[in-house]
Amino acid sequence: MKTSILYLPAMAMFAMVVAGCASQGDIQQWVKEQRQQAVPRVTPISEPKPYVPLQYTQAGQADPFSSVRLLKVLGADQPKNELCLHEQNRRKEPLEEYPLDSMSMVGSLNKNGQQVALVRVDKLLHQVRVGNHLGQSYGLVTKLSEHEVTLREIIQDGTGDCIERTVTLQLQESTK
């Protein structure tokens, strides 16, 4: 008797599986009919408009973002003070061709009682002393220490006046 009670749920489960398989054919038939009746609706795409390139007519005009134009508008064609004139008329040193951010101080030494900084530019070492010029903003070396080179840069502002700023090039630690 106990064994027949155990078979009862198993028989019910088997009957449901068989009934499910039989109704699966009906479902497949219905899906097939629906696919045949369905008609896709595709809206036609309109013809593309032909591309007509525009002629650029501002080629001969002055650049609106040019600093020279700004100086002309402000009436400052030439630098206003002697500091700029002196720096622009002086002969440039070799290290003034490179921007300051492409240089790195890699060491210093004392040569004949004079402090010398070693600056690397394009994988070459250069000896820099007080009075040398570095960078593209008329940077004059004013002070050297074991850990940094202090420069006085002269830059021209939007009104044509030259202003000075102090910049330091600090010793770079070796990454090896």
Buried (B, 14 or more C-beta within 10 A) or exposed (E): EEEEEEEEEEEEEEEEEEEEEEEEEEEEEEEEEEEEEEEEEEEEEEEEEEEEEEEEEEEEEEEEEEEEEBBEEEEBEEBEEEBBEEBBEEEEEEBBEBEBEEBEBBBBEEEEEEBBBBBBBEEEEBEBEBEBBBBBBBBBBEEBEEEBBBBBBBBBEEEBBBEEEEBEBEBEEEEE
